[in-house]
């Protein structure tokens, strides 16, 4: 996982997440930082990505997933 600041000073933090890890990033942090997984040169296996969002207007939880 790589976390990068969107504006100067540009900072980059690499985090080695273990299998079945969970990383929670607050909405305010997402305004200032980008996060993602860098591309790999070779196939490393299956990965599941989940995103949970809370709508402030209706307070309902929305779940998206990709495999």
C-alpha positions in Angstrom: 0.0 0.0 0.0 1.3 3.4 -0.9 0.0 6.7 0.6 0.9 9.9 -1.1 0.2 13.5 -0.2 -1.7 15.3 -3.0 0.0 18.7 -2.6 3.4 20.0 -1.8 5.4 19.0 0.2 4.9 15.7 -1.6 5.4 12.8 0.8 5.1 9.1 0.2 4.7 6.3 2.7 4.9 2.7 1.8 3.1 0.2 4.1 3.6 -3.5 3.8 0.1 -4.9 4.6 -0.2 -8.6 5.7 -2.8 -10.9 4.2 -6.3 -10.2 5.5 -5.3 -6.7 6.7 -7.7 -3.8 7.1 -6.7 -0.2 6.6 -9.1 2.5 7.6 -8.6 6.0 6.2 -10.8 8.8 7.4 -12.7 11.0 4.9 -10.7 14.1 5.9 -7.4 12.3 5.3 -8.6 11.2 1.8 -9.0 14.8 0.9 -5.3 15.4 1.4 -3.8 12.0 0.5 -4.1 9.4 -2.3 -3.8 5.7 -1.5 -3.4 2.6 -3.7 -1.5 -0.5 -4.5 1.4 -0.2 -6.9 1.5 -2.4 -10.1 3.4 -5.6 -9.9 5.6 -6.9 -12.8 4.3 -10.4 -12.3 1.0 -12.0 -11.1 1.0 -12.2 -7.3 -2.4 -13.8 -6.8 -6.0 -12.8 -6.3 -6.9 -9.7 -4.4 -10.2 -8.3 -3.0 -10.8 -4.6 -2.6 -13.7 -3.3 -0.6 -14.9 0.2 0.0 -17.5 1.3 2.5 -18.9 4.8 2.3 -21.3 6.6 4.6 -23.6 9.1 2.9 -23.9 12.2 5.1 -27.3 13.1 3.8 -29.0 9.8 4.5 -26.6 8.1 6.9 -26.8 4.8 5.0 -23.8 2.6 4.4 -22.9 1.7 0.8 -20.5 -1.2 0.0 -18.6 -1.7 -3.2 -16.3 -4.6 -4.0 -14.1 -5.8 -6.8 -12.3 -9.1 -7.3 
